[in-house]
Amino acid sequence: MATAVLRFSRSLVSRNAAVVSRNTGLKSSHTPRLNQLRTAVSTATGGVLPKPDKVSFGLIRMTVVVIPFLYVGTLISKNFAALLEEHDIFVPEDDDDDD
């Protein structure tokens, strides 16, 4: 895991160094040509694009998504609990410790 993080950070540093050297006009023969990394925020000429339109995720949309999945989840868990109890895999004991 640590070696993967080290390799990833080294690749980011070498990419950033190559982009900086390309942008300053310094040419080196050992630096590969890299494409611009963030084309989604700028045009090919370097202009900054406007912010994208934000799609609101209102309470109604959230309710339409969440409620059916909660209902299906409760049905699955209820049926699975009944199946476990039917096969005596997990049956809670009726111990009353109120003595």
C-alpha positions in Angstrom: 0.0 0.0 0.0 2.7 2.4 0.9 4.7 1.7 -2.3 1.6 2.3 -4.3 1.1 5.7 -2.7 4.8 6.5 -3.2 4.6 5.6 -6.9 1.4 7.6 -7.3 2.9 10.7 -5.7 6.1 10.4 -7.8 4.0 10.2 -11.0 2.0 13.3 -9.9 5.2 15.2 -9.2 6.8 14.2 -12.5 3.6 15.1 -14.4 3.4 18.5 -12.7 7.0 19.2 -13.4 6.5 18.3 -17.1 3.5 20.6 -17.3 5.4 23.5 -15.7 8.4 23.1 -17.9 6.2 22.9 -21.0 4.3 26.0 -20.0 7.4 28.1 -19.3 8.8 27.3 -22.7 11.7 25.2 -21.5 12.1 22.2 -23.7 13.8 19.1 -22.5 14.4 16.0 -24.6 13.7 13.5 -21.7 10.3 15.0 -20.8 7.4 13.4 -22.6 4.6 15.5 -24.1 1.6 15.5 -21.8 -1.9 16.6 -22.5 -3.4 19.3 -20.4 -4.9 17.6 -17.3 -7.9 19.7 -16.6 -9.6 20.3 -19.9 -13.0 20.4 -18.2 -12.4 23.8 -16.6 -10.6 25.6 -19.5 -10.8 25.8 -23.2 -8.1 24.8 -25.6 -6.9 28.5 -25.8 -6.8 28.7 -22.0 -10.0 30.5 -21.2 -11.9 29.5 -18.1 -15.3 28.0 -18.8 -18.3 29.2 -16.8 -19.6 27.1 -13.9 -21.9 24.2 -14.9 -25.6 24.4 -14.2 -26.4 22.9 -10.8 -29.2 20.4 -10.8 -31.1 20.7 -7.6 -31.8 17.5 -5.8 -34.9 18.4 -3.9 -36.7 16.8 -1.0 -39.3 15.2 -3.3 -36.7 13.5 -5.5 -34.8 12.3 -2.5 -38.0 10.9 -1.0 -38.9 9.1 -4.2 -35.5 7.4 -4.1 -35.1 6.6 -0.4 -38.6 5.4 0.6 -38.9 2.5 -1.9 -35.4 1.2 -1.0 -36.1 1.4 2.7 -39.3 -0.5 2.1 -37.6 -3.2 0.0 -34.8 -3.5 2.7 -37.3 -4.0 5.5 -39.2 -6.7 3.5 -36.0 -8.5 2.8 -34.8 -8.4 6.4 -38.3 -9.4 7.7 -38.5 -12.4 5.3 -34.9 -13.5 6.1 -35.6 -13.3 9.9 -38.7 -15.5 9.4 -36.6 -18.0 7.4 -34.0 -18.2 10.1 -36.6 -18.7 12.8 -38.4 -21.3 10.7 -35.2 -23.4 10.3 -34.2 -22.9 13.9 -31.0 -21.3 13.0 -31.6 -18.2 15.1 -34.4 -18.4 17.6 -34.4 -15.9 20.4 -35.1 -17.6 23.8 -37.9 -16.4 26.0 -35.9 -15.9 29.1 -37.5 -13.5 31.6 -34.9 -12.1 33.9 -37.4 -10.0 35.8 -37.1 -12.1 39.0 
